[in-house]
């Protein structure tokens, strides 16, 4: 679900997945797979995505 939330955030803010991928150090294909829930996201990559987007670490976490 995190990948879908990241995808929604990018779409809502007009941010390209390729831009984030470059800042994070992954391929655009990997970023696409994360956003489309075809690839799981590890903690380090998640942290780098949050940092690249300048959002808090909790930004895409599920609320209880």
C-alpha positions, -999 to +999 in steps of 0.1 A: +000+000+000+029+023+006+038+023-031+003+033-041+004+062-016+037+074-030+022+071-065-008+092-055+014+118-038+036+121-069+005+124-092-012+150-069+020+171-068+030+168-105+062+150-097+076+125-122+086+090-110+119+093-130+128+124-111+124+107-077+142+076-090+172+096-100+174+114-066+170+081-048+196+062-069+173+035-084+161+030-120+129+045-133+117+009-138+123+001-101+104+032-091+075+023-113+074-012-099+073+002-063+045+026-072+025-001-090+030-026-061+050-050-083+081-046-060+084-044-023+102-014-008+129-017+017+135+007+046+165+024+031+148+031-002+117+043+016+138+067+037+155+080+005+122+086-012+108+105+018+140+125+019+139+133-018+103+144-015+110+163+017+082+146+036+083+130+071+091+093+073+056+086+084+040+103+054+031+072+035+026+048+065-008+033+072-028+050+099-041+028+127 
